[in-house]
């Protein structure tokens, strides 16, 4: 065997391969997308939903992709628009600007008719006029069931696998003669507690001792809409039924799961055009984490400039009706709060306490260093071994649940 000849052939192959690789790499140039006409776009987020008390249309301008650090390039509400919705019989519903770029209308639910077509119409302060295509109002069947299962997932927040949490699911069981396209929205409400109930108050002049501990600032509730988009279709199924449709996932470490948690699932029947839009957005959001960050121009809006139809507009106007169901979950992981690490308080103790003699408390309020200010300042009482009766003055989450978030207004539906 002529090993010398084989070795020379191998060396020649390596030289040729290396040369071709370097040549190919030299032909690769950076991808520089054409941003012309694709920044500062009009963004419309609006719907008409039978079953909701308030109808909302949000109109804004998209942030700049090229120069996000400049103030002018950030999200800009589109103010002073003239906004209305019109049905196919010529009836109009006028919206007013509740806050910058947010337009609202309270429409009597009886005026919104099933199988009627509606479209969005508005003009900007610069005189540009826009319309959407007509959308048919479909009747949404009731939510069949909502439930949650403890599951382990990867957590981007902790960059760890196998983090336990609650995965929420919904089942669809609809008649065969209604829509085959659906979207769900999740609203989560949770209970918040202060660390202690209030035994009294310093109002700036007087110390008032309550007859019994007050829970007026002990319970709060907060509500947020889950950011995910959830869609499903039965168009290729033999029945209008789907089991175990995944909705949002709540980590076990979430403060929302400490006490009581309520998931409100709203179900919307869609036409195919609206479903295609939201289903594509669901895929984009899953991949990129934001509704308008991953190639938004591939999804065609149904909103157009009446004078310049070629203008790129982001967003979609959709019409539906709403049904909902709630699921309450109480202390699923028993993850409590370390009160002592979160409370800031000024404390004084006494071995003998007479309700008719509060002079020592007045002296403490007047002379204590780092006493919480300004009034009113609340206090709670503890019986401490070797210290006696201790009065803890505080303004934070020790005694006021609002510091942890939410309001003291109990939701009407709370169980």
C-alpha positions in Angstrom: 0.0 0.0 0.0 1.3 3.5 -0.9 0.6 5.2 2.4 2.6 8.3 1.3 0.2 8.9 -1.6 -2.8 8.5 0.6 -1.4 10.9 3.1 -0.9 13.6 0.4 -4.4 13.1 -0.8 -5.7 13.6 2.8 -3.7 16.8 3.2 -5.0 18.2 0.0 -8.5 17.4 1.1 -8.0 19.3 4.3 -6.6 22.3 2.5 -9.5 22.4 0.1 -12.1 22.0 2.9 -10.6 24.7 5.0 -10.4 27.1 2.0 -14.0 26.5 1.1 -15.2 27.0 4.7 -13.3 30.3 5.0 -14.7 31.4 1.7 -18.3 30.5 2.7 -17.9 32.4 6.0 -16.5 35.4 4.3 -19.8 35.6 2.3 -22.0 35.8 5.5 -23.1 39.4 6.2 -25.0 40.6 9.3 -28.8 40.6 9.0 -30.0 44.2 8.9 -33.8 44.3 8.6 -35.5 47.2 6.9 -37.1 49.2 9.6 -38.4 51.9 7.3 -42.1 52.5 7.9 -42.1 49.9 10.7 -41.5 52.1 13.8 -43.9 54.4 15.5 -46.8 52.3 14.2 -50.4 52.7 15.3 -51.3 50.0 17.7 -55.0 49.2 18.4 -56.1 46.9 21.2 -59.8 46.8 21.3 -62.9 44.6 21.5 -66.7 44.7 21.9 -67.7 42.0 24.4 -71.3 41.3 25.3 -71.5 40.5 29.0 -68.9 43.0 30.2 -69.9 46.2 31.9 -67.3 48.4 30.2 -66.0 48.3 26.6 -62.4 49.4 26.1 -60.4 50.5 23.1 -56.6 51.3 23.6 -54.9 53.3 20.9 -51.1 54.0 21.0 -47.9 54.2 18.9 -45.4 51.4 19.0 -41.9 52.0 20.6 -38.9 52.5 18.3 -36.9 49.3 17.6 -33.8 51.3 16.6 -33.6 53.9 19.3 -35.4 52.6 22.4 -33.2 54.6 24.8 -34.6 57.9 23.6 -37.7 59.3 25.4 -39.6 60.1 22.2 -39.1 56.5 21.1 -41.0 54.9 24.0 -44.6 53.8 24.1 -46.9 56.7 23.3 -50.6 56.8 23.9 -52.6 58.2 21.0 -54.6 61.0 22.6 -57.7 63.0 21.5 -59.1 60.4 19.1 -62.7 60.3 18.1 -63.8 56.6 18.6 -67.0 54.8 17.9 -68.4 51.4 17.1 -71.1 50.9 14.4 -73.3 47.9 13.7 -74.5 46.8 10.3 -77.8 48.6 10.8 -76.1 52.0 11.3 -76.4 52.2 15.1 -73.4 53.9 16.7 -71.8 53.6 20.2 -69.6 56.6 21.1 -66.4 56.2 23.3 -64.8 58.8 25.5 -61.2 59.1 26.6 -61.0 57.9 30.2 -57.2 58.3 30.3 -54.4 58.9 27.8 -55.0 56.6 24.8 -57.7 54.6 26.7 -61.3 55.0 25.2 -64.3 53.5 27.0 -68.0 53.1 26.7 -70.7 51.7 28.9 -73.1 50.0 26.5 -76.4 48.5 27.6 -75.9 44.7 27.1 -79.4 44.5 25.6 -78.3 46.7 22.7 -75.6 44.2 21.7 -77.3 41.6 19.5 -76.1 38.1 18.6 -75.3 37.5 14.9 -75.0 41.3 14.3 -71.9 42.7 12.7 -69.9 45.4 14.3 -66.9 47.5 13.2 -64.5 50.0 14.9 -64.2 53.5 13.5 -61.9 56.3 14.8 -60.0 59.3 13.7 -56.7 60.7 15.2 -56.0 64.2 16.2 -54.1 64.7 13.0 -57.2 63.9 10.9 -56.3 60.3 9.8 -59.3 58.0 9.8 -59.3 54.2 10.4 -61.8 51.4 10.3 -61.9 47.7 11.0 -63.6 45.0 9.1 -67.0 43.9 10.4 -66.9 41.2 13.1 -70.0 39.1 13.9 -71.1 38.8 17.5 -71.3 35.1 18.4 -73.0 33.4 21.3 -70.4 31.8 23.7 -71.4 28.6 25.4 -70.9 28.2 29.2 -67.5 27.3 30.6 -67.6 23.6 31.2 -65.0 23.3 34.0 -61.9 24.8 35.4 -59.4 23.0 37.6 -55.7 23.0 38.6 -53.0 20.4 39.0 -49.7 20.6 40.9 -47.0 20.2 38.4 -43.2 20.7 38.1 -41.9 23.1 35.5 -38.8 25.0 34.5 -38.8 28.5 36.0 -37.2 31.4 34.0 -37.4 33.5 37.2 -35.2 31.1 39.1 -33.5 29.5 36.0 -34.2 26.1 37.5 -35.9 23.0 36.5 -38.6 21.2 38.5 -40.1 24.1 40.3 -43.5 23.2 41.6 -46.6 25.2 40.9 -50.3 25.1 39.9 -51.1 24.5 36.3 -54.7 25.7 35.5 -56.8 23.9 32.9 -60.2 24.5 31.3 -62.4 22.0 29.5 -64.6 22.9 26.5 -67.8 21.1 25.9 -69.9 23.1 23.4 -72.9 22.2 21.2 -72.0 21.2 17.6 -73.9 24.1 16.0 -71.9 27.0 17.7 -68.4 28.4 17.1 -65.4 26.0 16.7 -62.9 28.7 17.7 -62.2 29.9 21.2 -60.1 32.2 23.3 -59.7 32.4 27.1 -58.6 35.1 29.5 -57.6 34.5 33.1 -58.1 37.0 35.9 -56.5 36.1 39.2 -57.6 37.5 42.6 -55.8 36.8 45.9 -56.2 37.6 49.5 -53.4 39.5 51.4 -53.0 39.7 55.2 -51.2 42.2 57.4 -49.0 40.6 60.0 -51.1 41.7 63.0 -54.5 43.2 63.7 -54.6 46.7 65.2 -55.1 47.3 68.9 -55.0 51.1 68.7 -53.9 54.3 66.9 -51.8 57.4 67.5 -53.6 60.1 65.5 -51.0 62.8 66.1 -52.6 64.2 69.3 -54.2 61.2 71.1 -53.6 57.5 71.7 -56.8 55.6 71.2 -57.0 52.0 72.5 -59.6 49.8 70.9 -61.8 47.5 73.0 -60.9 44.6 70.7 -58.3 44.0 67.9 -59.5 45.6 64.6 -59.1 43.8 61.3 -60.0 46.9 59.2 -56.5 46.9 57.6 -55.8 43.2 58.1 -57.5 41.8 54.9 -56.7 43.1 51.4 -57.4 41.7 47.9 -55.5 42.2 44.7 -56.4 41.4 41.1 -54.3 41.0 38.0 -55.0 39.7 34.5 -52.7 36.8 33.5 -50.5 38.0 30.6 -50.9 34.8 28.5 -53.0 34.2 25.4 -54.9 31.0 25.3 -56.7 29.7 22.2 -58.1 26.4 20.9 -60.1 25.1 17.9 -62.3 22.0 17.4 -62.6 22.5 13.7 -60.8 19.2 12.9 -62.5 17.3 15.7 -65.6 15.2 15.5 -67.2 17.0 18.5 -67.0 20.5 19.8 -65.2 19.2 22.9 -61.6 19.5 24.2 -60.3 18.3 27.5 -57.5 19.8 29.6 -56.7 23.0 27.7 -53.6 24.5 29.5 -54.0 28.0 30.8 -51.6 29.9 33.1 -49.1 28.5 35.5 -48.6 29.9 39.0 -45.3 29.2 40.8 -45.6 27.7 44.3 -43.4 30.6 45.5 -46.0 33.2 44.4 -47.2 35.4 47.2 -50.7 35.1 45.6 -50.9 31.5 46.8 -50.2 32.2 50.5 -53.8 32.4 51.6 -56.7 32.2 49.3 -56.6 32.5 45.5 -59.4 32.8 42.9 -58.9 32.1 39.1 -61.7 33.6 37.0 -61.8 32.1 33.5 -63.5 34.1 30.8 -64.4 32.2 27.6 -65.0 33.9 24.2 -66.3 32.4 21.0 -64.5 33.7 17.9 -64.9 33.7 14.2 -62.0 32.2 12.1 -60.4 35.5 11.3 -60.1 36.5 15.0 -59.0 33.0 16.0 -56.2 33.0 13.4 -55.0 36.4 14.7 -55.0 35.4 18.4 -53.7 31.9 17.8 -50.7 33.3 15.9 -50.2 35.8 18.7 -50.3 33.0 21.2 -47.4 31.3 19.4 -45.4 34.5 19.1 -45.9 35.3 22.8 -44.9 31.8 23.9 -41.7 32.1 21.8 -40.7 35.7 22.6 -42.4 36.6 25.9 -44.2 39.7 24.6 -47.2 40.3 22.4 -45.5 42.7 19.9 -41.8 41.6 19.9 -41.6 38.6 17.6 -42.1 39.6 13.9 -45.5 41.3 14.5 -45.8 42.2 10.8 -46.6 38.6 9.8 -50.1 38.9 11.5 -52.4 41.0 9.4 -54.5 43.5 11.3 -58.2 43.9 10.3 -57.8 47.7 10.9 -56.8 50.0 8.0 -56.3 53.6 7.2 -59.2 54.6 5.0 -57.1 57.0 2.9 -53.9 55.0 2.9 -54.7 51.2 3.2 -51.1 50.3 2.7 -50.2 51.8 6.2 -49.0 49.1 8.6 -51.3 49.0 11.7 -50.8 46.6 14.6 -53.6 45.1 16.6 -57.0 43.6 15.9 -60.6 44.6 16.7 -62.7 41.6 17.7 -66.2 41.0 18.9 -67.6 38.2 21.1 -69.7 37.4 24.1 -68.3 36.2 27.4 -69.1 33.4 29.8 -67.1 32.7 33.0 -66.4 30.4 35.8 -64.4 30.7 39.0 -62.1 28.4 40.9 -61.0 29.1 44.5 -57.8 27.6 45.9 -56.8 27.9 49.6 -53.2 27.5 50.8 -52.2 25.0 48.2 -48.5 25.0 49.3 -48.7 26.3 52.9 -46.0 28.9 52.2 -46.4 31.5 54.9 -44.8 34.9 55.5 -41.8 35.6 57.7 -43.5 38.5 59.5 -40.5 39.5 61.6 -38.3 40.1 58.5 -40.9 42.3 56.8 -42.1 44.5 59.7 -40.7 47.8 60.7 -41.8 48.9 64.2 -41.0 51.0 67.2 -41.6 49.0 70.4 -42.0 49.8 74.1 -42.8 47.3 76.9 -44.1 47.5 80.4 -44.7 44.9 83.1 -47.8 46.7 84.5 -50.4 48.1 82.2 -53.4 50.2 83.2 -55.8 51.2 80.5 -56.6 54.4 82.3 -52.9 55.4 82.5 -51.3 55.8 79.0 -48.7 58.4 80.1 -45.8 56.0 79.4 -47.1 55.6 75.8 -47.4 59.3 75.3 -43.8 59.7 76.6 -42.6 57.0 74.2 -44.4 58.6 71.2 -42.8 61.9 72.0 -39.3 60.8 72.7 -38.7 57.5 70.8 -36.0 57.6 68.1 -37.1 56.4 64.6 -40.7 56.6 65.5 -42.9 56.0 62.4 -44.1 59.3 60.9 -46.4 61.0 60.0 -49.5 60.1 61.9 -51.7 58.2 61.9 -49.6 55.4 63.3 -51.1 52.1 64.4 -50.0 49.8 67.1 -50.5 46.1 68.1 -50.0 44.5 71.5 -47.9 41.4 72.2 -47.4 39.5 75.5 -43.7 38.8 75.6 -42.0 36.5 78.1 -39.7 38.5 80.5 -40.7 41.7 78.8 -44.4 41.9 79.8 -46.8 43.8 77.5 -45.2 45.3 74.4 -46.7 48.0 72.2 -45.5 47.9 68.6 -46.0 51.1 66.6 -46.0 50.7 62.8 -47.2 52.1 59.5 -46.1 49.2 57.2 -47.3 45.7 56.5 -47.1 44.9 60.2 -50.5 46.4 60.5 -51.5 47.6 57.1 -52.2 45.0 54.4 -52.3 47.7 51.7 -48.5 48.1 51.9 -48.3 44.5 50.5 -50.6 45.4 47.6 -54.3 45.5 46.8 -57.1 47.3 48.5 -59.3 46.7 51.5 -62.4 46.5 49.2 -63.6 42.9 49.4 -64.6 41.5 46.0 -68.4 40.9 45.7 -67.8 37.3 44.6 -65.3 36.4 47.4 -66.2 33.3 49.4 
